């Protein structure tokens, strides 16, 4: 038997995220299944269609792409506990995902398939609202990332990351963090050193 606690956490999050009722939640009984992904393993591969939405119970994930010319990795998003994980465009269009989605730690998720979600959408306005809010969330992620690169300095982006993800530097390598911020490792080291000096004065 699976522990009830991941499902309780999911129910609480669904109610907060999309105002789902108890009837809405009962419609999805049996739809969400527990999946464990080891560190450095994948939730979804590049060039494969994403057919699931995951709710992260524990662990965190990196969404990234690899430059075909330089083989350099570029981190697009970091997604942590209590958030919903998918490649939204691939999920909605059935087209191949251009990104890798990999676990940065051993992780547990509850996952639901596209087909199950589509059935729930036809059965409940609450689940339709979930689908809309999931799309809105990913639009906000994308626009916030774009605007941070346009309007914030590297130091401001780093401080915003620390505020958004407390303790992130203890869980994610500095190389991945630098990639997420759109800077090189030495630049991140300088920012951290400068902030350390300011903190000590």
PyMOL CGO cylinders between C-alpha atoms (Angstrom):
from pymol import cmd
from pymol.cgo import CYLINDER

trace = [
    CYLINDER, 0.00, 0.00, 0.00, 1.21, 3.50, -0.85, 0.3, 1, 1, 1, 1, 1, 1,
    CYLINDER, 1.21, 3.50, -0.85, 1.38, 6.06, 1.89, 0.3, 1, 1, 1, 1, 1, 1,
    CYLINDER, 1.38, 6.06, 1.89, -1.63, 8.35, 1.98, 0.3, 1, 1, 1, 1, 1, 1,
    CYLINDER, -1.63, 8.35, 1.98, 0.50, 11.40, 2.75, 0.3, 1, 1, 1, 1, 1, 1,
    CYLINDER, 0.50, 11.40, 2.75, 1.58, 12.17, -0.86, 0.3, 1, 1, 1, 1, 1, 1,
    CYLINDER, 1.58, 12.17, -0.86, -2.05, 12.04, -1.96, 0.3, 1, 1, 1, 1, 1, 1,
    CYLINDER, -2.05, 12.04, -1.96, -3.11, 14.27, 0.93, 0.3, 1, 1, 1, 1, 1, 1,
    CYLINDER, -3.11, 14.27, 0.93, -0.44, 16.78, -0.07, 0.3, 1, 1, 1, 1, 1, 1,
    CYLINDER, -0.44, 16.78, -0.07, -1.65, 16.63, -3.67, 0.3, 1, 1, 1, 1, 1, 1,
    CYLINDER, -1.65, 16.63, -3.67, -5.28, 17.18, -2.62, 0.3, 1, 1, 1, 1, 1, 1,
    CYLINDER, -5.28, 17.18, -2.62, -4.33, 20.21, -0.53, 0.3, 1, 1, 1, 1, 1, 1,
    CYLINDER, -4.33, 20.21, -0.53, -2.31, 21.66, -3.39, 0.3, 1, 1, 1, 1, 1, 1,
    CYLINDER, -2.31, 21.66, -3.39, -5.07, 21.06, -5.95, 0.3, 1, 1, 1, 1, 1, 1,
    CYLINDER, -5.07, 21.06, -5.95, -7.58, 22.81, -3.71, 0.3, 1, 1, 1, 1, 1, 1,
    CYLINDER, -7.58, 22.81, -3.71, -5.26, 25.79, -3.26, 0.3, 1, 1, 1, 1, 1, 1,
    CYLINDER, -5.26, 25.79, -3.26, -4.11, 25.87, -6.90, 0.3, 1, 1, 1, 1, 1, 1,
    CYLINDER, -4.11, 25.87, -6.90, -7.45, 25.46, -8.69, 0.3, 1, 1, 1, 1, 1, 1,
    CYLINDER, -7.45, 25.46, -8.69, -10.17, 25.62, -6.01, 0.3, 1, 1, 1, 1, 1, 1,
    CYLINDER, -10.17, 25.62, -6.01, -11.10, 21.99, -6.63, 0.3, 1, 1, 1, 1, 1, 1,
    CYLINDER, -11.10, 21.99, -6.63, -14.00, 20.65, -4.61, 0.3, 1, 1, 1, 1, 1, 1,
    CYLINDER, -14.00, 20.65, -4.61, -14.18, 17.28, -2.86, 0.3, 1, 1, 1, 1, 1, 1,
    CYLINDER, -14.18, 17.28, -2.86, -16.34, 16.03, -5.75, 0.3, 1, 1, 1, 1, 1, 1,
    CYLINDER, -16.34, 16.03, -5.75, -13.66, 17.17, -8.22, 0.3, 1, 1, 1, 1, 1, 1,
    CYLINDER, -13.66, 17.17, -8.22, -10.99, 15.35, -6.25, 0.3, 1, 1, 1, 1, 1, 1,
    CYLINDER, -10.99, 15.35, -6.25, -13.05, 12.18, -6.11, 0.3, 1, 1, 1, 1, 1, 1,
    CYLINDER, -13.05, 12.18, -6.11, -13.41, 12.21, -9.89, 0.3, 1, 1, 1, 1, 1, 1,
    CYLINDER, -13.41, 12.21, -9.89, -9.63, 11.80, -10.10, 0.3, 1, 1, 1, 1, 1, 1,
    CYLINDER, -9.63, 11.80, -10.10, -9.43, 8.86, -7.69, 0.3, 1, 1, 1, 1, 1, 1,
    CYLINDER, -9.43, 8.86, -7.69, -7.10, 6.32, -9.23, 0.3, 1, 1, 1, 1, 1, 1,
    CYLINDER, -7.10, 6.32, -9.23, -5.79, 8.74, -11.87, 0.3, 1, 1, 1, 1, 1, 1,
    CYLINDER, -5.79, 8.74, -11.87, -2.65, 9.91, -10.06, 0.3, 1, 1, 1, 1, 1, 1,
    CYLINDER, -2.65, 9.91, -10.06, 0.09, 7.33, -9.54, 0.3, 1, 1, 1, 1, 1, 1,
    CYLINDER, 0.09, 7.33, -9.54, 3.25, 7.58, -7.49, 0.3, 1, 1, 1, 1, 1, 1,
    CYLINDER, 3.25, 7.58, -7.49, 6.50, 7.61, -9.45, 0.3, 1, 1, 1, 1, 1, 1,
    CYLINDER, 6.50, 7.61, -9.45, 10.06, 7.77, -8.12, 0.3, 1, 1, 1, 1, 1, 1,
    CYLINDER, 10.06, 7.77, -8.12, 12.85, 9.25, -10.24, 0.3, 1, 1, 1, 1, 1, 1,
    CYLINDER, 12.85, 9.25, -10.24, 16.48, 8.90, -9.19, 0.3, 1, 1, 1, 1, 1, 1,
    CYLINDER, 16.48, 8.90, -9.19, 18.90, 11.81, -9.25, 0.3, 1, 1, 1, 1, 1, 1,
    CYLINDER, 18.90, 11.81, -9.25, 20.01, 12.63, -12.82, 0.3, 1, 1, 1, 1, 1, 1,
    CYLINDER, 20.01, 12.63, -12.82, 17.23, 10.48, -14.32, 0.3, 1, 1, 1, 1, 1, 1,
    CYLINDER, 17.23, 10.48, -14.32, 14.57, 12.00, -16.57, 0.3, 1, 1, 1, 1, 1, 1,
    CYLINDER, 14.57, 12.00, -16.57, 10.92, 12.94, -16.26, 0.3, 1, 1, 1, 1, 1, 1,
    CYLINDER, 10.92, 12.94, -16.26, 10.92, 13.65, -19.99, 0.3, 1, 1, 1, 1, 1, 1,
    CYLINDER, 10.92, 13.65, -19.99, 13.52, 13.41, -22.75, 0.3, 1, 1, 1, 1, 1, 1,
    CYLINDER, 13.52, 13.41, -22.75, 14.25, 15.89, -25.50, 0.3, 1, 1, 1, 1, 1, 1,
    CYLINDER, 14.25, 15.89, -25.50, 12.53, 15.03, -28.78, 0.3, 1, 1, 1, 1, 1, 1,
    CYLINDER, 12.53, 15.03, -28.78, 9.89, 12.90, -27.07, 0.3, 1, 1, 1, 1, 1, 1,
    CYLINDER, 9.89, 12.90, -27.07, 6.27, 13.91, -26.52, 0.3, 1, 1, 1, 1, 1, 1,
    CYLINDER, 6.27, 13.91, -26.52, 5.41, 14.82, -22.92, 0.3, 1, 1, 1, 1, 1, 1,
    CYLINDER, 5.41, 14.82, -22.92, 2.34, 12.81, -21.93, 0.3, 1, 1, 1, 1, 1, 1,
    CYLINDER, 2.34, 12.81, -21.93, 2.19, 13.48, -18.19, 0.3, 1, 1, 1, 1, 1, 1,
    CYLINDER, 2.19, 13.48, -18.19, 1.74, 16.18, -15.59, 0.3, 1, 1, 1, 1, 1, 1,
    CYLINDER, 1.74, 16.18, -15.59, 3.60, 15.53, -12.37, 0.3, 1, 1, 1, 1, 1, 1,
    CYLINDER, 3.60, 15.53, -12.37, 3.09, 16.94, -8.91, 0.3, 1, 1, 1, 1, 1, 1,
    CYLINDER, 3.09, 16.94, -8.91, 6.43, 17.03, -7.10, 0.3, 1, 1, 1, 1, 1, 1,
    CYLINDER, 6.43, 17.03, -7.10, 6.10, 15.51, -3.64, 0.3, 1, 1, 1, 1, 1, 1,
    CYLINDER, 6.10, 15.51, -3.64, 9.83, 15.66, -2.89, 0.3, 1, 1, 1, 1, 1, 1,
    CYLINDER, 9.83, 15.66, -2.89, 12.94, 16.60, -4.83, 0.3, 1, 1, 1, 1, 1, 1,
    CYLINDER, 12.94, 16.60, -4.83, 13.49, 19.18, -7.54, 0.3, 1, 1, 1, 1, 1, 1,
    CYLINDER, 13.49, 19.18, -7.54, 13.92, 19.20, -11.30, 0.3, 1, 1, 1, 1, 1, 1,
    CYLINDER, 13.92, 19.20, -11.30, 15.83, 21.09, -13.94, 0.3, 1, 1, 1, 1, 1, 1,
    CYLINDER, 15.83, 21.09, -13.94, 14.38, 21.90, -17.36, 0.3, 1, 1, 1, 1, 1, 1,
    CYLINDER, 14.38, 21.90, -17.36, 17.23, 22.44, -19.83, 0.3, 1, 1, 1, 1, 1, 1,
    CYLINDER, 17.23, 22.44, -19.83, 18.35, 22.23, -23.42, 0.3, 1, 1, 1, 1, 1, 1,
    CYLINDER, 18.35, 22.23, -23.42, 21.70, 21.42, -25.02, 0.3, 1, 1, 1, 1, 1, 1,
    CYLINDER, 21.70, 21.42, -25.02, 23.15, 23.72, -27.66, 0.3, 1, 1, 1, 1, 1, 1,
    CYLINDER, 23.15, 23.72, -27.66, 23.72, 21.45, -30.69, 0.3, 1, 1, 1, 1, 1, 1,
    CYLINDER, 23.72, 21.45, -30.69, 26.79, 23.41, -31.78, 0.3, 1, 1, 1, 1, 1, 1,
    CYLINDER, 26.79, 23.41, -31.78, 28.63, 23.78, -28.49, 0.3, 1, 1, 1, 1, 1, 1,
    CYLINDER, 28.63, 23.78, -28.49, 27.04, 20.94, -26.45, 0.3, 1, 1, 1, 1, 1, 1,
    CYLINDER, 27.04, 20.94, -26.45, 26.61, 23.51, -23.67, 0.3, 1, 1, 1, 1, 1, 1,
    CYLINDER, 26.61, 23.51, -23.67, 23.64, 22.99, -21.35, 0.3, 1, 1, 1, 1, 1, 1,
    CYLINDER, 23.64, 22.99, -21.35, 21.26, 25.88, -20.68, 0.3, 1, 1, 1, 1, 1, 1,
    CYLINDER, 21.26, 25.88, -20.68, 18.95, 25.65, -17.67, 0.3, 1, 1, 1, 1, 1, 1,
    CYLINDER, 18.95, 25.65, -17.67, 15.53, 27.16, -18.41, 0.3, 1, 1, 1, 1, 1, 1,
    CYLINDER, 15.53, 27.16, -18.41, 13.57, 26.43, -15.23, 0.3, 1, 1, 1, 1, 1, 1,
    CYLINDER, 13.57, 26.43, -15.23, 14.04, 24.93, -11.79, 0.3, 1, 1, 1, 1, 1, 1,
    CYLINDER, 14.04, 24.93, -11.79, 10.90, 23.29, -10.38, 0.3, 1, 1, 1, 1, 1, 1,
    CYLINDER, 10.90, 23.29, -10.38, 10.61, 22.28, -6.72, 0.3, 1, 1, 1, 1, 1, 1,
    CYLINDER, 10.61, 22.28, -6.72, 8.33, 20.51, -4.25, 0.3, 1, 1, 1, 1, 1, 1,
    CYLINDER, 8.33, 20.51, -4.25, 4.66, 21.41, -4.30, 0.3, 1, 1, 1, 1, 1, 1,
    CYLINDER, 4.66, 21.41, -4.30, 4.73, 22.48, -7.96, 0.3, 1, 1, 1, 1, 1, 1,
    CYLINDER, 4.73, 22.48, -7.96, 3.31, 20.90, -11.10, 0.3, 1, 1, 1, 1, 1, 1,
    CYLINDER, 3.31, 20.90, -11.10, 5.83, 19.67, -13.65, 0.3, 1, 1, 1, 1, 1, 1,
    CYLINDER, 5.83, 19.67, -13.65, 5.31, 19.19, -17.38, 0.3, 1, 1, 1, 1, 1, 1,
    CYLINDER, 5.31, 19.19, -17.38, 6.36, 20.42, -20.81, 0.3, 1, 1, 1, 1, 1, 1,
    CYLINDER, 6.36, 20.42, -20.81, 3.18, 22.36, -21.45, 0.3, 1, 1, 1, 1, 1, 1,
    CYLINDER, 3.18, 22.36, -21.45, 3.51, 22.98, -25.19, 0.3, 1, 1, 1, 1, 1, 1,
    CYLINDER, 3.51, 22.98, -25.19, 4.32, 19.34, -25.86, 0.3, 1, 1, 1, 1, 1, 1,
    CYLINDER, 4.32, 19.34, -25.86, 1.47, 18.23, -23.60, 0.3, 1, 1, 1, 1, 1, 1,
    CYLINDER, 1.47, 18.23, -23.60, -1.06, 20.44, -25.40, 0.3, 1, 1, 1, 1, 1, 1,
    CYLINDER, -1.06, 20.44, -25.40, 0.09, 19.99, -28.99, 0.3, 1, 1, 1, 1, 1, 1,
    CYLINDER, 0.09, 19.99, -28.99, 1.42, 16.44, -28.99, 0.3, 1, 1, 1, 1, 1, 1,
    CYLINDER, 1.42, 16.44, -28.99, 4.66, 17.74, -30.50, 0.3, 1, 1, 1, 1, 1, 1,
    CYLINDER, 4.66, 17.74, -30.50, 8.08, 16.60, -29.30, 0.3, 1, 1, 1, 1, 1, 1,
    CYLINDER, 8.08, 16.60, -29.30, 9.50, 18.46, -26.31, 0.3, 1, 1, 1, 1, 1, 1,
    CYLINDER, 9.50, 18.46, -26.31, 12.69, 20.44, -27.11, 0.3, 1, 1, 1, 1, 1, 1,
    CYLINDER, 12.69, 20.44, -27.11, 13.90, 20.17, -23.50, 0.3, 1, 1, 1, 1, 1, 1,
    CYLINDER, 13.90, 20.17, -23.50, 15.20, 17.60, -21.08, 0.3, 1, 1, 1, 1, 1, 1,
    CYLINDER, 15.20, 17.60, -21.08, 13.50, 17.47, -17.68, 0.3, 1, 1, 1, 1, 1, 1,
    CYLINDER, 13.50, 17.47, -17.68, 15.84, 15.83, -15.17, 0.3, 1, 1, 1, 1, 1, 1,
    CYLINDER, 15.84, 15.83, -15.17, 15.83, 15.24, -11.42, 0.3, 1, 1, 1, 1, 1, 1,
    CYLINDER, 15.83, 15.24, -11.42, 18.52, 17.09, -9.48, 0.3, 1, 1, 1, 1, 1, 1,
    CYLINDER, 18.52, 17.09, -9.48, 17.79, 14.93, -6.42, 0.3, 1, 1, 1, 1, 1, 1,
    CYLINDER, 17.79, 14.93, -6.42, 16.07, 11.62, -5.82, 0.3, 1, 1, 1, 1, 1, 1,
    CYLINDER, 16.07, 11.62, -5.82, 12.44, 12.62, -6.30, 0.3, 1, 1, 1, 1, 1, 1,
    CYLINDER, 12.44, 12.62, -6.30, 8.90, 11.37, -5.77, 0.3, 1, 1, 1, 1, 1, 1,
    CYLINDER, 8.90, 11.37, -5.77, 6.01, 12.59, -7.91, 0.3, 1, 1, 1, 1, 1, 1,
    CYLINDER, 6.01, 12.59, -7.91, 2.35, 11.88, -8.42, 0.3, 1, 1, 1, 1, 1, 1,
    CYLINDER, 2.35, 11.88, -8.42, 1.68, 11.76, -12.16, 0.3, 1, 1, 1, 1, 1, 1,
    CYLINDER, 1.68, 11.76, -12.16, -1.41, 11.85, -14.36, 0.3, 1, 1, 1, 1, 1, 1,
    CYLINDER, -1.41, 11.85, -14.36, -1.61, 11.20, -18.10, 0.3, 1, 1, 1, 1, 1, 1,
    CYLINDER, -1.61, 11.20, -18.10, -2.83, 13.59, -20.78, 0.3, 1, 1, 1, 1, 1, 1,
    CYLINDER, -2.83, 13.59, -20.78, -5.69, 11.23, -21.60, 0.3, 1, 1, 1, 1, 1, 1,
    CYLINDER, -5.69, 11.23, -21.60, -6.84, 11.13, -17.97, 0.3, 1, 1, 1, 1, 1, 1,
    CYLINDER, -6.84, 11.13, -17.97, -6.70, 14.92, -17.73, 0.3, 1, 1, 1, 1, 1, 1,
    CYLINDER, -6.70, 14.92, -17.73, -8.71, 15.33, -20.92, 0.3, 1, 1, 1, 1, 1, 1,
    CYLINDER, -8.71, 15.33, -20.92, -11.43, 13.07, -19.51, 0.3, 1, 1, 1, 1, 1, 1,
    CYLINDER, -11.43, 13.07, -19.51, -11.50, 15.07, -16.27, 0.3, 1, 1, 1, 1, 1, 1,
    CYLINDER, -11.50, 15.07, -16.27, -11.83, 18.33, -18.24, 0.3, 1, 1, 1, 1, 1, 1,
    CYLINDER, -11.83, 18.33, -18.24, -15.04, 17.02, -19.84, 0.3, 1, 1, 1, 1, 1, 1,
    CYLINDER, -15.04, 17.02, -19.84, -16.45, 15.96, -16.46, 0.3, 1, 1, 1, 1, 1, 1,
    CYLINDER, -16.45, 15.96, -16.46, -15.78, 18.99, -14.30, 0.3, 1, 1, 1, 1, 1, 1,
    CYLINDER, -15.78, 18.99, -14.30, -15.46, 22.76, -14.55, 0.3, 1, 1, 1, 1, 1, 1,
    CYLINDER, -15.46, 22.76, -14.55, -13.06, 22.51, -11.61, 0.3, 1, 1, 1, 1, 1, 1,
    CYLINDER, -13.06, 22.51, -11.61, -10.67, 20.37, -13.64, 0.3, 1, 1, 1, 1, 1, 1,
    CYLINDER, -10.67, 20.37, -13.64, -11.06, 22.70, -16.60, 0.3, 1, 1, 1, 1, 1, 1,
    CYLINDER, -11.06, 22.70, -16.60, -9.99, 25.47, -14.25, 0.3, 1, 1, 1, 1, 1, 1,
    CYLINDER, -9.99, 25.47, -14.25, -6.96, 23.38, -13.24, 0.3, 1, 1, 1, 1, 1, 1,
    CYLINDER, -6.96, 23.38, -13.24, -5.94, 23.11, -16.89, 0.3, 1, 1, 1, 1, 1, 1,
    CYLINDER, -5.94, 23.11, -16.89, -6.31, 26.85, -17.39, 0.3, 1, 1, 1, 1, 1, 1,
    CYLINDER, -6.31, 26.85, -17.39, -4.32, 27.70, -14.28, 0.3, 1, 1, 1, 1, 1, 1,
    CYLINDER, -4.32, 27.70, -14.28, -1.59, 25.26, -15.24, 0.3, 1, 1, 1, 1, 1, 1,
    CYLINDER, -1.59, 25.26, -15.24, -1.28, 27.07, -18.57, 0.3, 1, 1, 1, 1, 1, 1,
    CYLINDER, -1.28, 27.07, -18.57, -1.30, 30.44, -16.80, 0.3, 1, 1, 1, 1, 1, 1,
    CYLINDER, -1.30, 30.44, -16.80, 1.40, 29.27, -14.40, 0.3, 1, 1, 1, 1, 1, 1,
    CYLINDER, 1.40, 29.27, -14.40, 3.73, 28.26, -17.21, 0.3, 1, 1, 1, 1, 1, 1,
    CYLINDER, 3.73, 28.26, -17.21, 3.06, 31.49, -19.08, 0.3, 1, 1, 1, 1, 1, 1,
    CYLINDER, 3.06, 31.49, -19.08, 4.04, 33.40, -15.94, 0.3, 1, 1, 1, 1, 1, 1,
    CYLINDER, 4.04, 33.40, -15.94, 7.18, 31.26, -15.55, 0.3, 1, 1, 1, 1, 1, 1,
    CYLINDER, 7.18, 31.26, -15.55, 8.21, 31.99, -19.11, 0.3, 1, 1, 1, 1, 1, 1,
    CYLINDER, 8.21, 31.99, -19.11, 7.47, 35.71, -19.04, 0.3, 1, 1, 1, 1, 1, 1,
    CYLINDER, 7.47, 35.71, -19.04, 9.12, 36.19, -15.65, 0.3, 1, 1, 1, 1, 1, 1,
    CYLINDER, 9.12, 36.19, -15.65, 12.27, 34.45, -16.87, 0.3, 1, 1, 1, 1, 1, 1,
    CYLINDER, 12.27, 34.45, -16.87, 12.36, 36.55, -20.04, 0.3, 1, 1, 1, 1, 1, 1,
    CYLINDER, 12.36, 36.55, -20.04, 11.80, 39.80, -18.15, 0.3, 1, 1, 1, 1, 1, 1,
    CYLINDER, 11.80, 39.80, -18.15, 14.47, 38.98, -15.57, 0.3, 1, 1, 1, 1, 1, 1,
    CYLINDER, 14.47, 38.98, -15.57, 17.04, 38.52, -18.34, 0.3, 1, 1, 1, 1, 1, 1,
    CYLINDER, 17.04, 38.52, -18.34, 15.95, 41.79, -19.97, 0.3, 1, 1, 1, 1, 1, 1,
    CYLINDER, 15.95, 41.79, -19.97, 15.52, 44.07, -16.98, 0.3, 1, 1, 1, 1, 1, 1,
    CYLINDER, 15.52, 44.07, -16.98, 17.59, 42.71, -14.07, 0.3, 1, 1, 1, 1, 1, 1,
    CYLINDER, 17.59, 42.71, -14.07, 21.31, 42.58, -13.48, 0.3, 1, 1, 1, 1, 1, 1,
    CYLINDER, 21.31, 42.58, -13.48, 22.94, 39.22, -12.83, 0.3, 1, 1, 1, 1, 1, 1,
    CYLINDER, 22.94, 39.22, -12.83, 23.18, 40.09, -9.13, 0.3, 1, 1, 1, 1, 1, 1,
    CYLINDER, 23.18, 40.09, -9.13, 19.48, 40.98, -8.99, 0.3, 1, 1, 1, 1, 1, 1,
    CYLINDER, 19.48, 40.98, -8.99, 18.61, 37.70, -10.71, 0.3, 1, 1, 1, 1, 1, 1,
    CYLINDER, 18.61, 37.70, -10.71, 20.70, 35.78, -8.18, 0.3, 1, 1, 1, 1, 1, 1,
    CYLINDER, 20.70, 35.78, -8.18, 19.08, 37.52, -5.20, 0.3, 1, 1, 1, 1, 1, 1,
    CYLINDER, 19.08, 37.52, -5.20, 15.63, 36.87, -6.67, 0.3, 1, 1, 1, 1, 1, 1,
    CYLINDER, 15.63, 36.87, -6.67, 16.51, 33.19, -7.05, 0.3, 1, 1, 1, 1, 1, 1,
    CYLINDER, 16.51, 33.19, -7.05, 17.58, 32.98, -3.40, 0.3, 1, 1, 1, 1, 1, 1,
    CYLINDER, 17.58, 32.98, -3.40, 14.30, 34.58, -2.36, 0.3, 1, 1, 1, 1, 1, 1,
    CYLINDER, 14.30, 34.58, -2.36, 12.20, 32.32, -4.56, 0.3, 1, 1, 1, 1, 1, 1,
    CYLINDER, 12.20, 32.32, -4.56, 14.06, 29.13, -3.61, 0.3, 1, 1, 1, 1, 1, 1,
    CYLINDER, 14.06, 29.13, -3.61, 15.47, 29.39, -0.06, 0.3, 1, 1, 1, 1, 1, 1,
    CYLINDER, 15.47, 29.39, -0.06, 18.38, 27.01, 0.43, 0.3, 1, 1, 1, 1, 1, 1,
    CYLINDER, 18.38, 27.01, 0.43, 18.76, 26.40, -3.30, 0.3, 1, 1, 1, 1, 1, 1,
    CYLINDER, 18.76, 26.40, -3.30, 22.55, 26.73, -3.20, 0.3, 1, 1, 1, 1, 1, 1,
    CYLINDER, 22.55, 26.73, -3.20, 22.68, 23.70, -0.88, 0.3, 1, 1, 1, 1, 1, 1,
    CYLINDER, 22.68, 23.70, -0.88, 20.71, 21.58, -3.35, 0.3, 1, 1, 1, 1, 1, 1,
    CYLINDER, 20.71, 21.58, -3.35, 21.77, 22.68, -6.83, 0.3, 1, 1, 1, 1, 1, 1,
    CYLINDER, 21.77, 22.68, -6.83, 25.31, 22.93, -8.20, 0.3, 1, 1, 1, 1, 1, 1,
    CYLINDER, 25.31, 22.93, -8.20, 26.64, 26.43, -8.80, 0.3, 1, 1, 1, 1, 1, 1,
    CYLINDER, 26.64, 26.43, -8.80, 27.15, 25.48, -12.44, 0.3, 1, 1, 1, 1, 1, 1,
    CYLINDER, 27.15, 25.48, -12.44, 23.44, 24.81, -12.88, 0.3, 1, 1, 1, 1, 1, 1,
    CYLINDER, 23.44, 24.81, -12.88, 22.59, 28.02, -11.01, 0.3, 1, 1, 1, 1, 1, 1,
    CYLINDER, 22.59, 28.02, -11.01, 24.90, 30.07, -13.23, 0.3, 1, 1, 1, 1, 1, 1,
    CYLINDER, 24.90, 30.07, -13.23, 23.29, 28.49, -16.29, 0.3, 1, 1, 1, 1, 1, 1,
    CYLINDER, 23.29, 28.49, -16.29, 19.81, 29.34, -14.98, 0.3, 1, 1, 1, 1, 1, 1,
    CYLINDER, 19.81, 29.34, -14.98, 20.89, 32.94, -14.39, 0.3, 1, 1, 1, 1, 1, 1,
    CYLINDER, 20.89, 32.94, -14.39, 22.35, 33.21, -17.89, 0.3, 1, 1, 1, 1, 1, 1,
    CYLINDER, 22.35, 33.21, -17.89, 25.91, 33.85, -16.70, 0.3, 1, 1, 1, 1, 1, 1,
    CYLINDER, 25.91, 33.85, -16.70, 29.23, 32.00, -16.46, 0.3, 1, 1, 1, 1, 1, 1,
    CYLINDER, 29.23, 32.00, -16.46, 30.51, 30.30, -13.33, 0.3, 1, 1, 1, 1, 1, 1,
    CYLINDER, 30.51, 30.30, -13.33, 33.25, 32.87, -12.62, 0.3, 1, 1, 1, 1, 1, 1,
    CYLINDER, 33.25, 32.87, -12.62, 30.66, 35.67, -12.76, 0.3, 1, 1, 1, 1, 1, 1,
    CYLINDER, 30.66, 35.67, -12.76, 28.50, 33.87, -10.20, 0.3, 1, 1, 1, 1, 1, 1,
    CYLINDER, 28.50, 33.87, -10.20, 31.54, 33.36, -7.97, 0.3, 1, 1, 1, 1, 1, 1,
    CYLINDER, 31.54, 33.36, -7.97, 32.26, 37.10, -8.09, 0.3, 1, 1, 1, 1, 1, 1,
    CYLINDER, 32.26, 37.10, -8.09, 28.65, 37.95, -7.23, 0.3, 1, 1, 1, 1, 1, 1,
    CYLINDER, 28.65, 37.95, -7.23, 28.67, 35.54, -4.29, 0.3, 1, 1, 1, 1, 1, 1,
    CYLINDER, 28.67, 35.54, -4.29, 32.01, 36.90, -3.05, 0.3, 1, 1, 1, 1, 1, 1,
    CYLINDER, 32.01, 36.90, -3.05, 30.79, 40.50, -3.27, 0.3, 1, 1, 1, 1, 1, 1,
    CYLINDER, 30.79, 40.50, -3.27, 27.56, 39.70, -1.47, 0.3, 1, 1, 1, 1, 1, 1,
    CYLINDER, 27.56, 39.70, -1.47, 29.56, 37.89, 1.19, 0.3, 1, 1, 1, 1, 1, 1,
    CYLINDER, 29.56, 37.89, 1.19, 31.73, 40.98, 1.73, 0.3, 1, 1, 1, 1, 1, 1,
    CYLINDER, 31.73, 40.98, 1.73, 28.69, 43.24, 1.97, 0.3, 1, 1, 1, 1, 1, 1,
    CYLINDER, 28.69, 43.24, 1.97, 27.09, 40.91, 4.49, 0.3, 1, 1, 1, 1, 1, 1,
    CYLINDER, 27.09, 40.91, 4.49, 30.18, 40.91, 6.72, 0.3, 1, 1, 1, 1, 1, 1,
    CYLINDER, 30.18, 40.91, 6.72, 30.53, 44.71, 6.81, 0.3, 1, 1, 1, 1, 1, 1,
]
cmd.load_cgo(trace, "trace")
